Amino acid sequence: MEVHLSPEQEAFIQQCVRTGRFTTADKAVQEAVSLLEEQESGSAAANGVMGSALVAAMQASPYKDIDLEPARRAF
């Protein structure tokens, strides 16, 4: 597999290797992909938890007159 990074991304990875955060650029990219996998697999569950906490906080709010529904356009 061949991966193309922006110059900024490549510089960031090289900096991570120089500072010892990762031993190789491959390890840095592998960690990035692992974090993306975790984010993708956990995002639905996390959104459900965060969403329910947000709803509970809004229901407990003293500002009951705030309209939380998005404005709808008439076409």
Sequence and secondary structure as in RCSB ss.txt:
>XXXX:A:sequence
MEVHLSPEQEAFIQQCVRTGRFTTADKAVQEAVSLLEEQESGSAAANGVMGSALVAAMQASPYKDIDLEPARRAF
>XXXX:A:secstr
      HHHHHHHHHHHHTTS SSHHHHHHHHHHHHHHHHHHHHHHHHHHHHHHHHHHHH S TT   S      
